[in-house]
Amino acid sequence: MPAKIVAGNWKMNGLHGSLNELIAISIAAKNLNCTTVICPPATLVWAAAQTQDIISVGGQDCHDKAIGAYTGEISAGMLADSGAKYVIVGHSERRSEYGETNSLVKRKATIAQASDLTPIICVGETLDERKAGRAIEIVLRDLTASVPGVSDFIVAYEPIWAIGTGLIPSIHDITEIHDALRNLLTDRFNLAGEKISLLYGGSVKSSNATEIFACINVNGALVGGASLTARDFIPIMHSLSNS
Ligand code: PGA
């Protein structure tokens, strides 16, 4: 069975005081039947990793090179050195705002693995693609071109139109995409493909988490807005643990 994982993506939110939320989240994570990951802004990765060892810390992005003259960038090795265990790559905000391509995402995932980080590779369709009946095609195309050669990664299916909007696909549509992702991964990686955790992301909240986690090939969630406070995030962690 794939590991059950709930990951919080704080995006460009969080100052030192936010570590109080992280501590409350980590206390709640004790004895739960799932892995909890928080991806704070890079400025908090080291401090977050120092505060406790119950939950894991992740980065939100990394460069595709190990070292060099790339002003402002952060390498996978730096994240690992700061205590991160995971890194999100190919988030739709990176793909749309910074022009990240599938081949760049694949290189980032590959260097993350080489730096002992588990990449969380994001894919998802736009609303126009969903309306045109092309969601599965787009998601499979992008995942195929974004995954590294080794199966030690996590996939997050995040429909772009569901991120931060309060909208989610129907349970039927989530199931359909996740089943297609699982088939692709088992075709590509055989038995190892059955063990890759598939997360759903996009407007996950305590009110919809239980029905999303009931889908057979949904092994957890990548949560944005509802991961910023312990009050909103802890019920989602409980839903996954009980699923
Ligand atoms: P959201 O963001 O939960 O706020 O919709 C999800 C994400 O972007 O990972």
py3Dmol code that shows the C-alpha trace and the ligand (Angstrom):
import py3Dmol

protein = """\
ATOM      1  CA  MET A   1       0.000   0.000   0.000  1.00  0.00           C
ATOM      2  CA  PRO A   2       1.207   3.551  -0.693  1.00  0.00           C
ATOM      3  CA  ALA A   3       1.980   5.668   2.371  1.00  0.00           C
ATOM      4  CA  LYS A   4      -0.800   8.036   3.462  1.00  0.00           C
ATOM      5  CA  ILE A   5       0.582  11.573   3.337  1.00  0.00           C
ATOM      6  CA  VAL A   6      -0.921  14.967   4.078  1.00  0.00           C
ATOM      7  CA  ALA A   7       1.303  17.832   3.009  1.00  0.00           C
ATOM      8  CA  GLY A   8       0.741  21.508   3.735  1.00  0.00           C
ATOM      9  CA  ASN A   9       2.029  24.078   1.238  1.00  0.00           C
ATOM     10  CA  TRP A  10       2.326  27.437   2.979  1.00  0.00           C
ATOM     11  CA  LYS A  11       3.365  29.210  -0.248  1.00  0.00           C
ATOM     12  CA  MET A  12       4.607  32.772   0.441  1.00  0.00           C
ATOM     13  CA  ASN A  13       3.018  32.891   3.886  1.00  0.00           C
ATOM     14  CA  GLY A  14       4.581  32.586   7.312  1.00  0.00           C
ATOM     15  CA  LEU A  15       6.968  34.411   9.622  1.00  0.00           C
ATOM     16  CA  HIS A  16       8.746  33.051  12.664  1.00  0.00           C
ATOM     17  CA  GLY A  17       5.553  33.316  14.732  1.00  0.00           C
ATOM     18  CA  SER A  18       3.931  30.762  12.404  1.00  0.00           C
ATOM     19  CA  LEU A  19       6.135  28.079  13.930  1.00  0.00           C
ATOM     20  CA  ASN A  20       3.562  28.022  16.747  1.00  0.00           C
ATOM     21  CA  GLU A  21       1.084  26.589  14.235  1.00  0.00           C
ATOM     22  CA  LEU A  22       3.666  24.013  13.202  1.00  0.00           C
ATOM     23  CA  ILE A  23       4.216  22.956  16.797  1.00  0.00           C
ATOM     24  CA  ALA A  24       0.462  22.553  17.343  1.00  0.00           C
ATOM     25  CA  ILE A  25       0.239  20.529  14.113  1.00  0.00           C
ATOM     26  CA  SER A  26       3.115  18.289  15.188  1.00  0.00           C
ATOM     27  CA  ILE A  27       1.543  17.602  18.589  1.00  0.00           C
ATOM     28  CA  ALA A  28      -1.663  16.558  16.822  1.00  0.00           C
ATOM     29  CA  ALA A  29       0.298  14.393  14.367  1.00  0.00           C
ATOM     30  CA  LYS A  30       1.534  12.120  17.149  1.00  0.00           C
ATOM     31  CA  ASN A  31      -0.086   8.657  16.971  1.00  0.00           C
ATOM     32  CA  LEU A  32      -1.855   9.392  13.678  1.00  0.00           C
ATOM     33  CA  ASN A  33      -1.900   6.758  10.981  1.00  0.00           C
ATOM     34  CA  CYS A  34      -0.398   9.011   8.298  1.00  0.00           C
ATOM     35  CA  THR A  35       2.674  11.091   7.519  1.00  0.00           C
ATOM     36  CA  THR A  36       2.384  14.852   7.945  1.00  0.00           C
ATOM     37  CA  VAL A  37       4.599  17.219   5.959  1.00  0.00           C
ATOM     38  CA  ILE A  38       4.701  21.010   6.146  1.00  0.00           C
ATOM     39  CA  CYS A  39       6.358  22.991   3.347  1.00  0.00           C
ATOM     40  CA  PRO A  40       6.953  26.442   4.831  1.00  0.00           C
ATOM     41  CA  PRO A  41       8.722  29.245   2.967  1.00  0.00           C
ATOM     42  CA  ALA A  42      12.449  28.554   2.584  1.00  0.00           C
ATOM     43  CA  THR A  43      13.260  31.083   5.306  1.00  0.00           C
ATOM     44  CA  LEU A  44      11.572  28.818   7.874  1.00  0.00           C
ATOM     45  CA  VAL A  45      12.766  25.385   6.723  1.00  0.00           C
ATOM     46  CA  TRP A  46      15.720  25.198   9.100  1.00  0.00           C
ATOM     47  CA  ALA A  47      13.812  26.530  12.109  1.00  0.00           C
ATOM     48  CA  ALA A  48      10.816  24.309  11.345  1.00  0.00           C
ATOM     49  CA  ALA A  49      13.013  21.218  11.105  1.00  0.00           C
ATOM     50  CA  GLN A  50      14.600  22.127  14.449  1.00  0.00           C
ATOM     51  CA  THR A  51      11.334  22.488  16.356  1.00  0.00           C
ATOM     52  CA  GLN A  52      10.271  18.866  16.400  1.00  0.00           C
ATOM     53  CA  ASP A  53      10.723  15.476  14.763  1.00  0.00           C
ATOM     54  CA  ILE A  54       7.156  14.190  14.498  1.00  0.00           C
ATOM     55  CA  ILE A  55       6.244  15.822  11.225  1.00  0.00           C
ATOM     56  CA  SER A  56       8.512  16.281   8.227  1.00  0.00           C
ATOM     57  CA  VAL A  57       9.501  19.528   6.587  1.00  0.00           C
ATOM     58  CA  GLY A  58       9.629  20.153   2.849  1.00  0.00           C
ATOM     59  CA  GLY A  59      10.685  22.867   0.434  1.00  0.00           C
ATOM     60  CA  GLN A  60       8.285  24.421  -2.084  1.00  0.00           C
ATOM     61  CA  ASP A  61      10.704  24.376  -5.017  1.00  0.00           C
ATOM     62  CA  CYS A  62      14.377  23.795  -5.796  1.00  0.00           C
ATOM     63  CA  HIS A  63      16.780  24.628  -8.609  1.00  0.00           C
ATOM     64  CA  ASP A  64      17.663  21.942 -11.135  1.00  0.00           C
ATOM     65  CA  LYS A  65      21.409  22.459 -10.628  1.00  0.00           C
ATOM     66  CA  ALA A  66      23.394  21.483  -7.549  1.00  0.00           C
ATOM     67  CA  ILE A  67      25.437  24.646  -7.191  1.00  0.00           C
ATOM     68  CA  GLY A  68      26.424  27.768  -9.084  1.00  0.00           C
ATOM     69  CA  ALA A  69      25.823  31.391 -10.018  1.00  0.00           C
ATOM     70  CA  TYR A  70      22.007  31.455  -9.752  1.00  0.00           C
ATOM     71  CA  THR A  71      21.206  34.500  -7.655  1.00  0.00           C
ATOM     72  CA  GLY A  72      18.216  34.032  -5.382  1.00  0.00           C
ATOM     73  CA  GLU A  73      17.847  30.307  -6.030  1.00  0.00           C
ATOM     74  CA  ILE A  74      17.901  27.425  -3.543  1.00  0.00           C
ATOM     75  CA  SER A  75      19.291  23.983  -4.327  1.00  0.00           C
ATOM     76  CA  ALA A  76      17.840  20.652  -3.276  1.00  0.00           C
ATOM     77  CA  GLY A  77      21.040  20.003  -1.338  1.00  0.00           C
ATOM     78  CA  MET A  78      20.539  23.226   0.633  1.00  0.00           C
ATOM     79  CA  LEU A  79      17.008  22.195   1.562  1.00  0.00           C
ATOM     80  CA  ALA A  80      18.236  18.777   2.679  1.00  0.00           C
ATOM     81  CA  ASP A  81      21.055  20.411   4.627  1.00  0.00           C
ATOM     82  CA  SER A  82      18.439  22.543   6.400  1.00  0.00           C
ATOM     83  CA  GLY A  83      16.500  19.467   7.488  1.00  0.00           C
ATOM     84  CA  ALA A  84      13.945  19.094   4.675  1.00  0.00           C
ATOM     85  CA  LYS A  85      12.899  15.611   3.601  1.00  0.00           C
ATOM     86  CA  TYR A  86      10.554  16.554   0.747  1.00  0.00           C
ATOM     87  CA  VAL A  87      10.299  19.197  -1.958  1.00  0.00           C
ATOM     88  CA  ILE A  88       7.347  20.232  -4.118  1.00  0.00           C
ATOM     89  CA  VAL A  89       8.276  20.492  -7.805  1.00  0.00           C
ATOM     90  CA  GLY A  90       6.159  21.649 -10.743  1.00  0.00           C
ATOM     91  CA  HIS A  91       3.445  23.344  -8.711  1.00  0.00           C
ATOM     92  CA  SER A  92       1.049  25.036 -11.152  1.00  0.00           C
ATOM     93  CA  GLU A  93       2.018  28.434  -9.746  1.00  0.00           C
ATOM     94  CA  ARG A  94       5.632  27.710 -10.747  1.00  0.00           C
ATOM     95  CA  ARG A  95       4.571  26.331 -14.126  1.00  0.00           C
ATOM     96  CA  SER A  96       2.312  29.294 -14.980  1.00  0.00           C
ATOM     97  CA  GLU A  97       4.106  32.229 -13.295  1.00  0.00           C
ATOM     98  CA  TYR A  98       7.695  31.145 -13.990  1.00  0.00           C
ATOM     99  CA  GLY A  99       7.251  29.159 -17.198  1.00  0.00           C
ATOM    100  CA  GLU A 100       8.419  25.837 -15.760  1.00  0.00           C
ATOM    101  CA  THR A 101       8.238  23.044 -18.311  1.00  0.00           C
ATOM    102  CA  ASN A 102       7.853  19.315 -17.814  1.00  0.00           C
ATOM    103  CA  SER A 103      11.511  18.722 -18.664  1.00  0.00           C
ATOM    104  CA  LEU A 104      12.624  21.283 -16.052  1.00  0.00           C
ATOM    105  CA  VAL A 105      10.307  19.681 -13.476  1.00  0.00           C
ATOM    106  CA  LYS A 106      11.831  16.285 -14.293  1.00  0.00           C
ATOM    107  CA  ARG A 107      15.346  17.654 -13.773  1.00  0.00           C
ATOM    108  CA  LYS A 108      14.292  19.196 -10.443  1.00  0.00           C
ATOM    109  CA  ALA A 109      12.733  15.906  -9.319  1.00  0.00           C
ATOM    110  CA  THR A 110      15.879  14.027 -10.328  1.00  0.00           C
ATOM    111  CA  ILE A 111      18.250  16.318  -8.433  1.00  0.00           C
ATOM    112  CA  ALA A 112      15.909  16.270  -5.428  1.00  0.00           C
ATOM    113  CA  GLN A 113      16.187  12.472  -5.304  1.00  0.00           C
ATOM    114  CA  ALA A 114      19.962  12.692  -5.616  1.00  0.00           C
ATOM    115  CA  SER A 115      19.916  15.057  -2.615  1.00  0.00           C
ATOM    116  CA  ASP A 116      17.894  12.622  -0.460  1.00  0.00           C
ATOM    117  CA  LEU A 117      14.669  14.565  -0.829  1.00  0.00           C
ATOM    118  CA  THR A 118      11.403  12.996  -1.939  1.00  0.00           C
ATOM    119  CA  PRO A 119       9.940  15.149  -4.723  1.00  0.00           C
ATOM    120  CA  ILE A 120       6.205  15.866  -4.728  1.00  0.00           C
ATOM    121  CA  ILE A 121       5.516  16.268  -8.451  1.00  0.00           C
ATOM    122  CA  CYS A 122       2.427  18.329  -9.305  1.00  0.00           C
ATOM    123  CA  VAL A 123       0.264  18.059 -12.401  1.00  0.00           C
ATOM    124  CA  GLY A 124      -3.196  19.376 -13.226  1.00  0.00           C
ATOM    125  CA  GLU A 125      -5.412  20.684 -15.993  1.00  0.00           C
ATOM    126  CA  THR A 126      -6.844  24.165 -16.604  1.00  0.00           C
ATOM    127  CA  LEU A 127     -10.596  24.757 -16.562  1.00  0.00           C
ATOM    128  CA  ASP A 128     -10.661  25.059 -20.368  1.00  0.00           C
ATOM    129  CA  GLU A 129      -8.895  21.708 -20.688  1.00  0.00           C
ATOM    130  CA  ARG A 130     -11.366  20.138 -18.243  1.00  0.00           C
ATOM    131  CA  LYS A 131     -14.340  21.585 -20.166  1.00  0.00           C
ATOM    132  CA  ALA A 132     -12.903  20.322 -23.441  1.00  0.00           C
ATOM    133  CA  GLY A 133     -12.793  16.779 -22.023  1.00  0.00           C
ATOM    134  CA  ARG A 134      -8.988  16.757 -22.114  1.00  0.00           C
ATOM    135  CA  ALA A 135      -8.199  16.533 -18.370  1.00  0.00           C
ATOM    136  CA  ILE A 136      -6.947  12.933 -18.369  1.00  0.00           C
ATOM    137  CA  GLU A 137      -4.927  13.441 -21.539  1.00  0.00           C
ATOM    138  CA  ILE A 138      -3.209  16.576 -20.155  1.00  0.00           C
ATOM    139  CA  VAL A 139      -2.476  15.133 -16.740  1.00  0.00           C
ATOM    140  CA  LEU A 140      -1.045  11.889 -18.141  1.00  0.00           C
ATOM    141  CA  ARG A 141       1.001  13.779 -20.728  1.00  0.00           C
ATOM    142  CA  ASP A 142       2.494  16.082 -18.096  1.00  0.00           C
ATOM    143  CA  LEU A 143       3.165  13.334 -15.576  1.00  0.00           C
ATOM    144  CA  THR A 144       4.838  11.120 -18.178  1.00  0.00           C
ATOM    145  CA  ALA A 145       7.211  13.950 -19.071  1.00  0.00           C
ATOM    146  CA  SER A 146       7.811  15.113 -15.474  1.00  0.00           C
ATOM    147  CA  VAL A 147       8.701  11.916 -13.618  1.00  0.00           C
ATOM    148  CA  PRO A 148      12.322  10.889 -13.049  1.00  0.00           C
ATOM    149  CA  GLY A 149      13.639   7.424 -13.843  1.00  0.00           C
ATOM    150  CA  VAL A 150      13.443   6.181 -10.256  1.00  0.00           C
ATOM    151  CA  SER A 151      10.053   5.664  -8.585  1.00  0.00           C
ATOM    152  CA  ASP A 152      10.905   7.321  -5.270  1.00  0.00           C
ATOM    153  CA  PHE A 153       8.521  10.272  -5.611  1.00  0.00           C
ATOM    154  CA  ILE A 154       5.013  11.416  -4.747  1.00  0.00           C
ATOM    155  CA  VAL A 155       2.444  12.713  -7.238  1.00  0.00           C
ATOM    156  CA  ALA A 156      -0.031  15.499  -6.503  1.00  0.00           C
ATOM    157  CA  TYR A 157      -2.976  15.890  -8.856  1.00  0.00           C
ATOM    158  CA  GLU A 158      -4.011  19.529  -8.574  1.00  0.00           C
ATOM    159  CA  PRO A 159      -6.575  20.828 -11.060  1.00  0.00           C
ATOM    160  CA  ILE A 160      -5.471  24.432 -11.595  1.00  0.00           C
ATOM    161  CA  TRP A 161      -9.035  25.727 -11.443  1.00  0.00           C
ATOM    162  CA  ALA A 162      -9.515  24.141  -8.005  1.00  0.00           C
ATOM    163  CA  ILE A 163      -6.502  25.802  -6.363  1.00  0.00           C
ATOM    164  CA  GLY A 164      -7.558  28.510  -3.942  1.00  0.00           C
ATOM    165  CA  THR A 165     -11.039  28.772  -5.460  1.00  0.00           C
ATOM    166  CA  GLY A 166     -13.154  26.662  -3.122  1.00  0.00           C
ATOM    167  CA  LEU A 167     -14.104  24.494  -6.129  1.00  0.00           C
ATOM    168  CA  ILE A 168     -13.254  20.795  -6.368  1.00  0.00           C
ATOM    169  CA  PRO A 169     -13.910  18.246  -9.120  1.00  0.00           C
ATOM    170  CA  SER A 170     -16.661  15.701  -8.535  1.00  0.00           C
ATOM    171  CA  ILE A 171     -15.637  12.587  -6.641  1.00  0.00           C
ATOM    172  CA  HIS A 172     -16.169  10.717  -9.915  1.00  0.00           C
ATOM    173  CA  ASP A 173     -13.685  12.977 -11.694  1.00  0.00           C
ATOM    174  CA  ILE A 174     -11.091  12.749  -8.896  1.00  0.00           C
ATOM    175  CA  THR A 175     -11.406   8.956  -8.938  1.00  0.00           C
ATOM    176  CA  GLU A 176     -11.074   8.828 -12.716  1.00  0.00           C
ATOM    177  CA  ILE A 177      -7.874  10.881 -12.773  1.00  0.00           C
ATOM    178  CA  HIS A 178      -6.278   9.066  -9.840  1.00  0.00           C
ATOM    179  CA  ASP A 179      -7.070   5.671 -11.368  1.00  0.00           C
ATOM    180  CA  ALA A 180      -5.498   6.805 -14.643  1.00  0.00           C
ATOM    181  CA  LEU A 181      -2.414   8.071 -12.780  1.00  0.00           C
ATOM    182  CA  ARG A 182      -2.071   4.750 -10.966  1.00  0.00           C
ATOM    183  CA  ASN A 183      -2.306   2.821 -14.240  1.00  0.00           C
ATOM    184  CA  LEU A 184       0.348   5.004 -15.818  1.00  0.00           C
ATOM    185  CA  LEU A 185       2.701   4.525 -12.867  1.00  0.00           C
ATOM    186  CA  THR A 186       2.248   0.748 -12.691  1.00  0.00           C
ATOM    187  CA  ASP A 187       2.792   0.494 -16.451  1.00  0.00           C
ATOM    188  CA  ARG A 188       6.003   2.488 -16.076  1.00  0.00           C
ATOM    189  CA  PHE A 189       7.380   1.192 -12.761  1.00  0.00           C
ATOM    190  CA  ASN A 190       5.588  -2.178 -12.348  1.00  0.00           C
ATOM    191  CA  LEU A 191       5.120  -3.145  -8.672  1.00  0.00           C
ATOM    192  CA  ALA A 192       6.958  -0.043  -7.458  1.00  0.00           C
ATOM    193  CA  GLY A 193       4.296   2.042  -9.216  1.00  0.00           C
ATOM    194  CA  GLU A 194       1.651   0.618  -6.875  1.00  0.00           C
ATOM    195  CA  LYS A 195       3.511   2.065  -3.904  1.00  0.00           C
ATOM    196  CA  ILE A 196       3.735   5.675  -5.130  1.00  0.00           C
ATOM    197  CA  SER A 197       1.506   7.948  -3.032  1.00  0.00           C
ATOM    198  CA  LEU A 198      -1.023   9.916  -5.090  1.00  0.00           C
ATOM    199  CA  LEU A 199      -2.244  13.114  -3.429  1.00  0.00           C
ATOM    200  CA  TYR A 200      -5.209  15.227  -4.406  1.00  0.00           C
ATOM    201  CA  GLY A 201      -4.774  19.019  -4.104  1.00  0.00           C
ATOM    202  CA  GLY A 202      -7.013  22.011  -4.672  1.00  0.00           C
ATOM    203  CA  SER A 203      -9.392  23.496  -2.084  1.00  0.00           C
ATOM    204  CA  VAL A 204      -9.094  20.560   0.328  1.00  0.00           C
ATOM    205  CA  LYS A 205     -10.855  21.447   3.583  1.00  0.00           C
ATOM    206  CA  SER A 206     -12.110  19.593   6.637  1.00  0.00           C
ATOM    207  CA  SER A 207     -15.600  19.603   5.058  1.00  0.00           C
ATOM    208  CA  ASN A 208     -14.566  17.699   1.892  1.00  0.00           C
ATOM    209  CA  ALA A 209     -11.496  15.720   3.042  1.00  0.00           C
ATOM    210  CA  THR A 210     -13.311  12.569   4.149  1.00  0.00           C
ATOM    211  CA  GLU A 211     -15.075  11.994   0.828  1.00  0.00           C
ATOM    212  CA  ILE A 212     -11.903  12.740  -1.147  1.00  0.00           C
ATOM    213  CA  PHE A 213      -9.844  10.299   0.969  1.00  0.00           C
ATOM    214  CA  ALA A 214     -12.459   7.595   0.385  1.00  0.00           C
ATOM    215  CA  CYS A 215     -11.364   7.351  -3.284  1.00  0.00           C
ATOM    216  CA  ILE A 216      -9.323   4.208  -3.698  1.00  0.00           C
ATOM    217  CA  ASN A 217      -6.285   5.745  -5.380  1.00  0.00           C
ATOM    218  CA  VAL A 218      -6.210   8.919  -3.297  1.00  0.00           C
ATOM    219  CA  ASN A 219      -3.496   8.416  -0.688  1.00  0.00           C
ATOM    220  CA  GLY A 220      -3.540  11.885   0.835  1.00  0.00           C
ATOM    221  CA  ALA A 221      -3.662  15.577   0.040  1.00  0.00           C
ATOM    222  CA  LEU A 222      -1.559  18.607  -0.806  1.00  0.00           C
ATOM    223  CA  VAL A 223      -3.238  21.442   1.066  1.00  0.00           C
ATOM    224  CA  GLY A 224      -2.654  25.161   0.598  1.00  0.00           C
ATOM    225  CA  GLY A 225      -4.875  27.636   2.434  1.00  0.00           C
ATOM    226  CA  ALA A 226      -6.213  25.153   4.972  1.00  0.00           C
ATOM    227  CA  SER A 227      -2.683  24.211   6.072  1.00  0.00           C
ATOM    228  CA  LEU A 228      -1.818  27.669   7.384  1.00  0.00           C
ATOM    229  CA  THR A 229      -3.444  27.168  10.765  1.00  0.00           C
ATOM    230  CA  ALA A 230      -3.473  24.164  13.049  1.00  0.00           C
ATOM    231  CA  ARG A 231      -7.219  24.690  13.559  1.00  0.00           C
ATOM    232  CA  ASP A 232      -7.964  24.106   9.852  1.00  0.00           C
ATOM    233  CA  PHE A 233      -5.257  21.520   9.139  1.00  0.00           C
ATOM    234  CA  ILE A 234      -5.628  19.118  12.062  1.00  0.00           C
ATOM    235  CA  PRO A 235      -9.149  17.918  11.085  1.00  0.00           C
ATOM    236  CA  ILE A 236      -7.809  17.092   7.585  1.00  0.00           C
ATOM    237  CA  MET A 237      -4.967  15.088   9.174  1.00  0.00           C
ATOM    238  CA  HIS A 238      -7.547  13.194  11.266  1.00  0.00           C
ATOM    239  CA  SER A 239      -9.699  12.474   8.184  1.00  0.00           C
ATOM    240  CA  LEU A 240      -6.704  10.948   6.409  1.00  0.00           C
ATOM    241  CA  SER A 241      -5.598   8.959   9.448  1.00  0.00           C
ATOM    242  CA  ASN A 242      -9.109   7.498   9.782  1.00  0.00           C
ATOM    243  CA  SER A 243      -9.527   6.761   6.061  1.00  0.00           C
TER     244      SER A 243
END
"""
ligand_1 = """\
9
PGA
P -5.392 25.318 -1.881
O -3.969 25.162 -2.577
O -5.569 24.174 -0.910
O -5.332 26.655 -1.192
O -6.423 25.264 -2.965
C -3.460 23.885 -2.935
C -2.106 24.019 -3.553
O -1.858 24.981 -4.285
O -1.223 23.154 -3.335
"""
view = py3Dmol.view(width=600, height=400)
view.addModel(protein, "pdb")
view.setStyle({"model": 0}, {"cartoon": {"style": "trace"}})
view.addModel(ligand_1, "xyz")
view.setStyle({"model": 1}, {"stick": {}})
view.zoomTo()
view.show()
